[in-house]
């Protein structure tokens, strides 16, 4: 949850900042940050759902790995990168 909260706050701040610039590139950046904010809002419930279920698909109790877990981890890495770049 903190990663999504950080992404939402940064995306809103950056969208507002670039919107005030009044330039075409500023409007494009503002639109990109608004889209990033929306993607984050939609992705959070999906990842929460995966987190409740992916343990069912592990190879065994000692091997916590499967495609769902990998997908969730990849999404978290992308989110962390987006937060860092924002």
C-alpha positions as CSV (number, residue, x, y, z in Angstrom):
1,X,0.0,0.0,0.0
2,X,2.7,2.6,0.8
3,X,4.2,2.2,-2.7
4,X,0.8,2.9,-4.3
5,X,0.2,5.9,-2.0
6,X,3.6,7.3,-2.9
7,X,2.9,6.8,-6.6
8,X,-0.5,8.5,-6.3
9,X,0.9,11.5,-4.5
10,X,3.9,12.0,-6.8
11,X,1.7,11.5,-9.9
12,X,-0.8,14.1,-8.7
13,X,2.0,16.6,-7.7
14,X,3.8,16.2,-11.0
15,X,0.6,16.4,-13.1
16,X,-0.3,19.7,-11.3
17,X,3.3,21.1,-11.8
18,X,3.4,20.3,-15.5
19,X,-0.1,21.5,-16.1
20,X,0.8,24.9,-14.7
21,X,3.7,25.3,-17.2
22,X,1.2,26.1,-20.0
23,X,3.5,24.5,-22.7
24,X,2.6,21.7,-25.0
25,X,5.3,19.5,-23.5
26,X,4.0,20.4,-20.0
27,X,0.5,19.3,-20.9
28,X,1.8,16.0,-22.3
29,X,3.8,15.4,-19.1
30,X,0.7,16.2,-17.1
31,X,-1.4,13.8,-19.1
32,X,1.3,11.1,-18.7
33,X,1.3,11.5,-14.9
34,X,-2.5,11.5,-14.8
35,X,-2.4,8.2,-16.8
36,X,0.2,6.8,-14.4
37,X,-2.0,7.7,-11.5
38,X,-5.0,6.0,-13.0
39,X,-3.0,2.9,-13.9
40,X,-1.8,2.7,-10.3
41,X,-5.4,3.0,-9.0
42,X,-6.5,0.1,-11.2
43,X,-3.5,-2.0,-10.6
44,X,-3.6,-2.0,-6.8
45,X,-6.8,-4.1,-6.4
46,X,-5.6,-6.6,-9.0
47,X,-2.2,-7.1,-7.1
48,X,-4.1,-7.4,-3.8
49,X,-6.2,-10.1,-5.4
50,X,-3.1,-12.0,-6.7
51,X,-1.5,-11.7,-3.3
52,X,-4.4,-13.5,-1.7
53,X,-4.3,-16.3,-4.2
54,X,-0.8,-16.9,-5.5
55,X,0.3,-19.1,-2.6
56,X,-2.2,-21.8,-3.9
57,X,-0.2,-22.2,-7.1
58,X,3.3,-22.6,-5.6
59,X,5.2,-25.7,-6.5
60,X,5.2,-26.8,-2.8
61,X,5.4,-25.2,0.6
62,X,9.2,-25.0,0.4
63,X,9.2,-23.5,-3.1
64,X,7.2,-20.2,-3.2
65,X,7.3,-19.6,-6.9
66,X,4.8,-19.5,-9.7
67,X,3.8,-17.2,-12.6
68,X,1.3,-15.2,-10.5
69,X,3.9,-14.5,-7.8
70,X,6.4,-13.5,-10.5
71,X,3.9,-11.2,-12.2
72,X,3.1,-9.5,-8.9
73,X,6.8,-9.1,-8.1
74,X,7.5,-7.6,-11.6
75,X,4.6,-5.2,-11.2
76,X,6.0,-4.1,-7.8
77,X,9.4,-3.5,-9.3
78,X,7.9,-1.4,-12.1
79,X,6.0,0.6,-9.5
80,X,9.1,1.2,-7.4
81,X,10.9,2.4,-10.6
82,X,8.0,4.7,-11.5
83,X,8.1,6.2,-7.9
84,X,11.8,6.6,-8.1
85,X,11.6,8.4,-11.5
86,X,8.7,10.6,-10.4
